[in-house]
Amino acid sequence: MDILYLMILCSVLLAVVFLVIFIVSARSGQFEDDESPAVRILMDSEIIKEEATAEKDKIVNKEEKSD
């Protein structure tokens, strides 16, 4: 029965440590920007598509010049 009290104490202390870490990180601004990571992935794919299109245009222009 003593080990049960020790396990409960340890789990409560661990929960308190995680809560303190969360509060400190929330106050320091860790979770402020929650929209741009979701939008950034869309922007990156558009940039990659634009670069791929530009490279294809360059290849087509070189082939036309060589003919």
Z-matrix of the N, CA and C atoms (Angstrom, degrees):
N
C 1 1.457
C 2 1.530 1 110.75
N 3 1.326 2 116.63 1 -29.86
C 4 1.466 3 119.79 2 179.73
C 5 1.526 4 111.48 3 -65.27
N 6 1.321 5 117.23 4 -36.82
C 7 1.453 6 120.37 5 -179.79
C 8 1.523 7 110.93 6 -65.36
N 9 1.302 8 117.42 7 -30.76
C 10 1.461 9 121.31 8 177.97
C 11 1.528 10 110.78 9 -64.65
N 12 1.313 11 116.78 10 -42.78
C 13 1.474 12 120.55 11 177.02
C 14 1.525 13 110.72 12 -64.39
N 15 1.325 14 116.72 13 -39.26
C 16 1.460 15 120.63 14 178.52
C 17 1.524 16 110.93 15 -65.12
N 18 1.319 17 117.44 16 -41.47
C 19 1.461 18 120.89 17 179.54
C 20 1.521 19 111.37 18 -67.05
N 21 1.306 20 117.22 19 -39.79
C 22 1.468 21 120.47 20 177.37
C 23 1.516 22 110.04 21 -64.20
N 24 1.316 23 117.96 22 -42.71
C 25 1.462 24 122.15 23 178.95
C 26 1.526 25 110.69 24 -62.74
N 27 1.324 26 116.69 25 -44.28
C 28 1.464 27 120.27 26 179.41
C 29 1.527 28 111.76 27 -63.93
N 30 1.303 29 117.25 28 -42.32
C 31 1.464 30 119.43 29 -179.20
C 32 1.524 31 111.87 30 -68.15
N 33 1.315 32 117.56 31 -36.51
C 34 1.468 33 120.28 32 176.83
C 35 1.520 34 110.01 33 -67.79
N 36 1.322 35 117.65 34 -41.35
C 37 1.467 36 120.34 35 177.64
C 38 1.523 37 111.30 36 -63.85
N 39 1.308 38 117.14 37 -40.56
C 40 1.459 39 120.60 38 177.39
C 41 1.531 40 111.23 39 -63.76
N 42 1.313 41 117.21 40 -41.07
C 43 1.466 42 121.15 41 177.53
C 44 1.521 43 110.72 42 -63.70
N 45 1.316 44 117.53 43 -39.42
C 46 1.466 45 121.18 44 178.56
C 47 1.525 46 110.14 45 -66.05
N 48 1.327 47 117.30 46 -40.59
C 49 1.468 48 120.23 47 178.26
C 50 1.523 49 110.30 48 -61.61
N 51 1.327 50 117.49 49 -45.71
C 52 1.464 51 120.12 50 178.40
C 53 1.527 52 111.71 51 -63.93
N 54 1.304 53 117.82 52 -36.86
C 55 1.460 54 121.01 53 178.00
C 56 1.529 55 110.76 54 -65.19
N 57 1.314 56 117.00 55 -42.75
C 58 1.474 57 120.83 56 178.71
C 59 1.525 58 110.20 57 -64.20
N 60 1.323 59 117.27 58 -42.91
C 61 1.471 60 120.22 59 178.14
C 62 1.525 61 110.52 60 -62.10
N 63 1.320 62 117.46 61 -41.17
C 64 1.462 63 120.74 62 178.61
C 65 1.520 64 111.41 63 -64.20
N 66 1.321 65 117.64 64 -44.00
C 67 1.467 66 121.09 65 -178.97
C 68 1.518 67 110.48 66 -64.53
N 69 1.328 68 117.30 67 -43.18
C 70 1.469 69 120.45 68 179.42
C 71 1.525 70 110.55 69 -62.57
N 72 1.321 71 117.65 70 -44.02
C 73 1.459 72 119.62 71 -179.56
C 74 1.525 73 111.77 72 -69.84
N 75 1.316 74 118.24 73 -33.64
C 76 1.468 75 120.54 74 178.01
C 77 1.520 76 110.89 75 -68.60
N 78 1.313 77 117.24 76 -37.59
C 79 1.467 78 119.95 77 178.86
C 80 1.520 79 112.15 78 -72.58
N 81 1.314 80 117.63 79 -27.60
C 82 1.465 81 120.24 80 -179.56
C 83 1.524 82 112.11 81 -81.90
N 84 1.327 83 118.14 82 -4.09
C 85 1.461 84 121.41 83 175.85
C 86 1.514 85 114.03 84 93.91
N 87 1.290 86 118.20 85 18.35
C 88 1.456 87 121.63 86 -178.83
C 89 1.526 88 112.28 87 -62.35
N 90 1.316 89 118.09 88 -33.05
C 91 1.465 90 121.99 89 -174.05
C 92 1.526 91 112.39 90 -109.36
N 93 1.316 92 118.05 91 23.90
C 94 1.461 93 121.07 92 -175.94
C 95 1.529 94 112.54 93 -72.05
N 96 1.307 95 117.19 94 -45.62
C 97 1.461 96 120.70 95 -173.29
C 98 1.518 97 109.55 96 -98.64
N 99 1.311 98 117.20 97 91.70
C 100 1.456 99 119.82 98 -177.95
C 101 1.523 100 112.81 99 -107.01
N 102 1.334 101 119.19 100 2.27
C 103 1.454 102 120.07 101 178.99
C 104 1.522 103 112.20 102 -101.27
N 105 1.312 104 118.10 103 -40.38
C 106 1.458 105 119.34 104 -172.67
C 107 1.522 106 114.48 105 -65.44
N 108 1.346 107 122.26 106 -33.82
C 109 1.468 108 117.11 107 176.23
C 110 1.527 109 112.88 108 -61.49
N 111 1.308 110 117.18 109 -33.67
C 112 1.458 111 119.96 110 178.30
C 113 1.525 112 111.14 111 -71.07
N 114 1.323 113 116.69 112 -33.66
C 115 1.458 114 120.62 113 -179.55
C 116 1.527 115 110.46 114 -83.02
N 117 1.330 116 116.71 115 -32.02
C 118 1.457 117 121.24 116 -176.22
C 119 1.523 118 111.61 117 -61.23
N 120 1.307 119 117.56 118 -36.59
C 121 1.459 120 119.32 119 -180.00
C 122 1.525 121 110.78 120 -65.62
N 123 1.317 122 118.02 121 -32.24
C 124 1.462 123 120.83 122 176.92
C 125 1.517 124 110.86 123 -71.32
N 126 1.329 125 116.33 124 -39.25
C 127 1.463 126 120.84 125 179.15
C 128 1.525 127 110.56 126 -65.19
N 129 1.326 128 117.82 127 -41.31
C 130 1.456 129 121.20 128 -179.14
C 131 1.515 130 111.44 129 -61.91
N 132 1.315 131 117.17 130 -41.28
C 133 1.459 132 118.70 131 -178.69
C 134 1.520 133 110.85 132 -68.25
N 135 1.315 134 118.15 133 -33.83
C 136 1.464 135 120.44 134 177.36
C 137 1.518 136 110.53 135 -67.37
N 138 1.322 137 117.18 136 -39.33
C 139 1.460 138 120.57 137 179.24
C 140 1.521 139 109.99 138 -65.18
N 141 1.301 140 117.20 139 -41.62
C 142 1.465 141 120.96 140 178.95
C 143 1.519 142 110.18 141 -63.53
N 144 1.337 143 116.64 142 -41.72
C 145 1.468 144 119.64 143 178.77
C 146 1.521 145 110.38 144 -64.03
N 147 1.336 146 117.77 145 -41.19
C 148 1.457 147 121.10 146 179.34
C 149 1.527 148 110.92 147 -64.25
N 150 1.342 149 117.09 148 -41.34
C 151 1.456 150 120.36 149 178.69
C 152 1.524 151 110.81 150 -64.99
N 153 1.322 152 116.95 151 -40.83
C 154 1.465 153 120.48 152 178.95
C 155 1.521 154 110.43 153 -64.28
N 156 1.319 155 117.44 154 -40.39
C 157 1.463 156 121.36 155 178.19
C 158 1.529 157 110.43 156 -65.16
N 159 1.321 158 116.80 157 -40.98
C 160 1.455 159 120.58 158 178.79
C 161 1.527 160 111.08 159 -64.57
N 162 1.329 161 117.66 160 -39.68
C 163 1.461 162 120.91 161 178.40
C 164 1.522 163 110.78 162 -65.73
N 165 1.329 164 116.91 163 -39.69
C 166 1.463 165 120.11 164 178.06
C 167 1.528 166 110.32 165 -63.85
N 168 1.326 167 116.98 166 -40.31
C 169 1.462 168 120.54 167 178.26
C 170 1.525 169 111.01 168 -62.93
N 171 1.329 170 116.99 169 -39.44
C 172 1.465 171 120.75 170 178.63
C 173 1.523 172 110.66 171 -63.79
N 174 1.328 173 116.27 172 -42.05
C 175 1.455 174 120.71 173 -179.50
C 176 1.522 175 110.11 174 -64.65
N 177 1.325 176 116.76 175 -43.24
C 178 1.469 177 121.59 176 179.40
C 179 1.518 178 109.23 177 -63.86
N 180 1.330 179 118.47 178 -42.59
C 181 1.474 180 121.06 179 179.79
C 182 1.522 181 110.92 180 -64.58
N 183 1.323 182 118.49 181 -38.08
C 184 1.474 183 120.47 182 178.77
C 185 1.514 184 110.77 183 -67.01
N 186 1.326 185 116.73 184 -38.92
C 187 1.467 186 120.00 185 179.08
C 188 1.526 187 110.70 186 -66.41
N 189 1.325 188 117.19 187 -38.10
C 190 1.461 189 120.23 188 179.50
C 191 1.525 190 110.64 189 -67.37
N 192 1.317 191 117.19 190 -37.25
C 193 1.467 192 120.82 191 -179.76
C 194 1.517 193 111.08 192 -70.31
N 195 1.323 194 117.13 193 -33.30
C 196 1.460 195 120.19 194 -178.45
C 197 1.525 196 112.27 195 -74.89
N 198 1.338 197 117.51 196 -20.63
C 199 1.471 198 120.97 197 -179.47
C 200 1.464 199 111.23 198 -77.03
